[in-house]
Amino acid sequence: MSSLSDKVKSTVNKVKGETKDQVGNAKNDPHLQAEGKVDKLKGDLQDAVSKLKTKR
């Protein structure tokens, strides 16, 4: 997988997660907030993997 593709996927997951987290907060929905936090974490991990790949 290309570095650009990894970065795009990580950014999409971070944005999706932040959106779910904020909507969950506004609707007082802890389940949606938790989903958002998981998506943001997934994006952070994808970003870290992308950075490791480019260091090789």
C-alpha positions in Angstrom: 0.0 0.0 0.0 1.3 3.4 -0.9 2.2 6.0 1.7 -0.3 8.4 0.3 -3.1 5.8 0.5 -2.2 5.1 4.1 -2.3 8.8 4.9 -5.6 9.3 3.3 -7.1 6.3 5.1 -5.8 7.5 8.4 -7.1 11.0 7.9 -10.5 9.7 6.9 -10.7 7.6 10.0 -9.6 10.5 12.2 -12.2 12.8 10.7 -15.0 10.2 10.9 -14.1 9.5 14.5 -14.0 13.1 15.5 -17.4 13.6 13.8 -19.0 10.6 15.6 -17.4 11.8 18.9 -18.9 15.3 18.5 -22.3 14.1 17.4 -22.4 11.6 20.2 -21.5 14.4 22.7 -24.2 16.7 21.3 -26.8 13.9 21.4 -25.6 12.6 24.8 -24.9 9.2 23.2 -22.0 7.5 24.9 -22.1 4.6 22.4 -21.6 6.9 19.5 -18.8 8.8 21.3 -17.1 5.5 22.0 -17.3 4.5 18.3 -15.8 7.9 17.5 -12.9 7.4 19.9 -12.2 3.9 18.3 -12.2 5.4 14.8 -9.8 8.1 15.9 -7.5 5.6 17.5 -7.6 3.5 14.3 -6.6 6.6 12.3 -3.8 7.3 14.7 -2.5 3.7 14.4 -2.7 3.8 10.6 -0.8 7.1 10.7 1.9 5.5 12.8 2.2 2.5 10.5 2.5 4.8 7.5 5.3 6.7 9.2 7.1 3.4 10.0 6.8 2.3 6.3 8.3 5.5 5.0 11.3 5.2 7.4 12.3 1.9 5.8 
